[in-house]
Amino acid sequence: MDIKKTLKTLCNVRGVSGNEKNICDTALELLKEYCPDSYIKNSCVIGTFGEFVPERPHVLLDAHIDQVGMIVTYITDEGFIKFSNVGGLDLRLLPAQQVEIHGKKNIKGVVCSIPPHLSPDNSVPDINDFAIDTGYSESELEKIVSQGDFISFCGEFEELKNNRVTGLALDDRCGIASIIYALECLKNSSLNCNVTVLFSSQEELGERGAKISAFDINPDIALAVDVSFGRAYGDSDKQCGNMGKGAMIGISPSLSREISDAIINTAEKNNIPYQIEVMSGLTSTNADQFAVNKCGSKACTVSIPLRYMHTPVEVIDINDVELTGKLIAEYLKGVE
């Protein structure tokens, strides 16, 4: 499996929270190679890896498929598009960004920015103060764009030096790639557990896809494969993981310490590099929903270090995706 090629395929398809159809179709085709019964339900991609034997423990592997973006609220008389955020956006990065509006046809635009010569101060505007310039007039726009249409950032998947890549939606398409790589590692193995794969929708809106899918799947153990903060220039090493040094295994009061320890032991037994991520409460990942599903499941997070989260230029190290996939595969081999 070419991890970089898989990531490029995933990242170059748009899928803002609540509008995941295109990326679901793409991910479904990738997953079907390993889970032929895969299907889409409630904008989530779900598949069973191998034979399902009822008396065996049931493990859920999850990565969310959606990305942050924006939504059209109205069009002004002057022909500018007003919008609001879908998911958590850093408003500091919005001015002068190139965007794509997904209306009756896709059209490009730019987020308006005030030149510093005309700006009264350097404060960050409120989301309601922004607008998008497409070059169309109001009457022209109204034939193409409607209230409620989704907007995504523009940006292509690009390779950097030292096996690093940048692009849109690496949060959490890199998690999807690591799960697919784990399945590749396991395709000739016999497991003593059942494995269900979930690529969940609307994580950026409060883990909504994970909540409804887990209720349906009802696993015993659930691993949320997501991203966490990769240390960049000026960041504290006490608050971030280091890129290239493997998955960040979550430890939290809201997670199962039994599963965290088992994954740590798996990494040490197999000489797979890993890092510890300590969280003092909820994790802000799908694991928060898995832990309280029905009667609860033993949930844990396995996160890939990522820089510049929720921007059009997220950066990861391909080695971390591979190491995360290997760790997941070795852990599943030991579940009985």
N, C-alpha and C positions, 0 to 999 in steps of 0.2 A: 504493500500500500504506500502510495506517495502522499504523505501527510500534507505537504505544502500544496500540492495540486488539489487535494480534497478541501483544504481551507480556502483556497482561492475560489473554488466552485461555490462554497457556502457563503463567503463574505461578499461576493459580487451580486448576490440576489437580495433585494430589499424585503424587509419584513418588520415594519414598525408594529408595536404592540397593538393588537386588535385588527391587524391587516396582514396576517401571516401566510395567506394562501400560497403565494409563489414560493416562499422558502420552504413551506411544508411539502410542496410537490417535489422540490429538489432534494430535500432530506429523505423523503420517502423512497426515492429511487436509490439513493446511496445505502439506506438501511436494508432494503429488500435483498441485497446480495447476501446478507447474513441472517436476516429474519424474513423469510419469504411471505409470512402471513401478515406483514406490516400493513397498517391502515391509518387513516386520519380520522380523528374524532374530536369535535370541539376545538378545531384548529391545533390539535396536538398530534404528533406522530408517535405511534405505539407499535411495538413488535415483540415477539417472543423469540428468544435465542435458544435453539435446540428444542428437545422434547420437554413438555411440561408434565411433571410427575407430582400429583397432589400432595403426597406425604413429605416431599422434600421442602427445606426452607426456601422462601421466595425472596429474591433480591431484586430491587428496582434500581436501575441506573438512569439517572436523569441529567439532562442539560437543557437550559431554556433556549428557545429558538427565536424569540423576538428581540427587537432592538429599540432603543430610544429614538424619538423623532418628534414630529409636530402634527397639528391638525388645523385645518382651515376653519376660522370662525366667521369671517365675512370679507367682502370686497369693498373697498372704499370708492367714493365717487371719482377719485383721481386714478383708479385702476391699480391700487396697491392691495396685496393680500395680507389680511390680519390673521394671526394664528396664535395658538397656545401650545404648550408643551405636552408631549405624551411620554411619561417617565421623567426621571430626574435629569435636567439639563443644567450645565454650567452657563449661566447667562453671559458671562464674560467672553465666551468664545463665539457668540452669535453674530455680532456685526461683521459684515463682509463675507459671510460664509456662502458658498454656492449650495443650492438646494434643488431638489426635484419634487414637483407637485404631481401627485398621482390622481389626476382627474379623468375625464373621458379619454384623454391621452396624456402621456407624461410630458410635462414641460419644465424647462429649467428656469431658475430665478436666482436672485441674490438677496440676502438679508441687508436691508438698508443700513448704512453707517454714516454718521455725521463726521465730516472732516474735523480734525483737531482745531483747525483755524476758526471753526464756527461753534465749537462745543464750549458751553459755559463752564463746565467742570469735567472731572474724570470719573464721575460716579457711574456705576453700572445701571442701565435703564431697567425698568420693570418689564416683564414679559409683554404686557399690554402696550408698551411703547414701541415695540418692534413692528416692522412690516417687510413684505417681500416685493421686490421689483422684478417683473417679468418682461417688461417692455410692451405688454398688451394694454389696451385700453379697457375700461370697465365693461363696455358692451362686448368686446372680444373675449374677455376673461369669463364672463357669465355663460358663454356657450361651451366652455371647456371645464371650468372649475366650479365646484359646488361646496357649500358649507358641509363640513364633515369629511372632506377629502384629506387623505394622509399626505404628509410631507416628510421626505427623508433627506439626510445630508448627501452630498456628492463626494465621491472618493473611490479610488480603485485600490485593490490589493497590490502592495508593492513589496519587493524583497529589499531588506537592508543588509548590512554586513554582519558577519558572525552568526549566521543562521537565524536572524531575527526578521520579522515581517511587520508591516503596518497596514492598517485598513479599517474599514467600517465593520462594526458588529462582531469583532473578535470576542467581545462580551456578548454572547457566550458561544459563538460558533466554534471557538477553539475547544470548548468542552464537548461539543458534539463530535468534533474530529477525534478527540482523545478516546471517547467511547467507541467510535467506529474502529479505531486502531486496536483497542482492547479486544474487540470481537475478532479482528483479524488475527491477533495473537492466539486466540482461543479456538479458531475454526477447526483445528484437528485434535482438540482436547475433549475429554469426557468429564463433565462436572457433576457434583453431588448436590447441586442446588438448581432451582429454577431461576431464570433470568428474564426479566422484562425490561425493555428499553423504552424510555419516554423522552421525547423532545418536546418540551412543554411550552405553551403559549402564555403571553401576558404576565411574565414574571416581573417585568418592569412596572406593572400596575398593581402589584401586591400579591404575586405568586398565585394568580387565579387559575391558570391551567394546571398547575401542580396540585392544587387543592381538589379539583373535581376529578382529575385523572387518578390520583392516589386512592380516592374513595372507591373508584371502580376497580382498580388493580389490587388494592389491599395487600401490600407486601409486608413481609416480616422485617426486612432490612431495606433501608433506602439510602443511596448515596447521591447527594446533590453535587454534581461536577460543574463547578462555576469558576469564576475568576476572583482574584483578590488583588490588593494593591502591590504592584511591583515597584521596588525602590528606584526612584529617578533622582536627578540632580536636586540636592537640597532636602531630600526626604530623610526621615529618621529610620534607621535600621530596626528600631524597636517597634515601629508601627507598620512596617512593610516587609514583604518577602523579597528574596533576591532572585532575579531572573537567571535561568540556566541551572539552578540548583534543585530542581524537582518540585513536585506537588507540595502544596501547603495543606497539611492534614489538620482539620479543625478539632479543637477541644473547647467545649462550652457547657455550661449548666443545662442548656436546652438540647444538647446532643447526647448520644449514647457513648459514655466513656468506654464501654465494652467494645464497641465497634472502632472507636478511635484507636484504642490500644491494639486491637487486632490488625488494623491497617499499618500502624507503626511497626509492629512485630513482623508483618509481611515484608515491609521495606527493608528492615534490618537483616532478616533472614536471607533475602535475595540480593542484598547489596545494591538496592535502588535508592539513589539520593532522595531525600525528602526534607521538608521544613515543617515546623509546628506553627499553627495560627491559633492563638488563644483569644476567645471572645467571651465577654463577661455576661452576656445575656442572649438575646435572639441573634441570629446570624445574618438576617436580611437576605437569605437565600431560600430556595424551595425546601430546604431541610426543615424550616420552621413549620411548614404545612405537613410534611411527612410525619414529623414527630407526634402530631396530635390528630392524625388521620384515624377515624373510627375509634378503635381501642388503642391506637398508637402503633408506631413502628420504630425500630431502632435506627435512628437517622444519624448521618455523619456528612460532613462536607469534605470534598477533595478539590482544592482550588489551584488554578494556574495563575502565577504572577503576571500582572498586566499593568502597563503604564498608560497614563492619560485616559482613564476610564470615562466613558460616555462622551467621547469626542470623536471626530472623524479620522483621527490619527492614532488610534490605539496601537500599542506595540506589545508583542510577545516574543518569546524565544521558542522556536520549533522544538528544541530539545526538551522543554518542559511538557509540551503536548505528548511527545513520545514517552517520556518517563511516567507521566500520569497514566497513559494507556497501559503501560507495562505493569504499573502498580495495581491498577484495577484488575487486570487479568490474573495476576498472581494471587491477589486477595480472593477472587472468586474460586480459584482452584482449591483454596483451603476451607471454604464454607461447606459445612455438613449438617 
